[in-house]
Amino acid sequence: MIERADTAAYDFAKGLPELDSKRVRLRQLGEADVADLFEIFSDPEVTRYWGSGPLSRIDDARTLLEEIEAGRRDQRFFQWGIVLKSDPRVIGTCTLYAWNREHRRAELGFALKPSLWGQGLASEAVDRVVDFGFDELGLHRLEADSDPRNTASIRILMKLGFREEGYLRERYLIGGEAQDAVFMGLLRTEWVRTL
């Protein structure tokens, strides 16, 4: 029998908790982060395998921030800003969304500025959010999907113990291109802690 976790005690209406790892901190996003969000999500390299195309105006980043805040208030999704401990500027985001309390599962997404790729910072941030999902939210399962060409993201997920569970053909239409998705899952019992 799977033990039930008490997730009702966590009050996201008060804000997201700060999550620390060795080099990065995950924190709630605010108005001061709009320019950083725009820099990240207006970059075609970042949004190449994202569910939507690049932002085209700074106002799009404000709208994104409003959606992030509404999702947190409604407890539909939780999107943290990733910052270096030595610098308050947002360098990426990590998200838990589609939180299903009854079945104790959620989906995971993440993005990082290209200039910081390959340094293990995304791995560190994602690992910390996975830790939060399993330990604090009492999740039983996490899910993620990635374009099969996004080998760096798939490598991060596999390092944490995610397994490929399916291949979804032409799941997304981004910029007029049909993109496939590799569907991956991680059970709490399979999780490999790397923190």
Helices and strands as residue ranges (DSSP letters): G 12-14, E 19-20, E 24-28, G 31-33, H 34-41, H 44-47, H 58-73, E 77-84, E 87-100, E 105-112, G 114-116, H 121-135, E 141-146, H 151-159, E 163-174, E 177-187, G 188-190
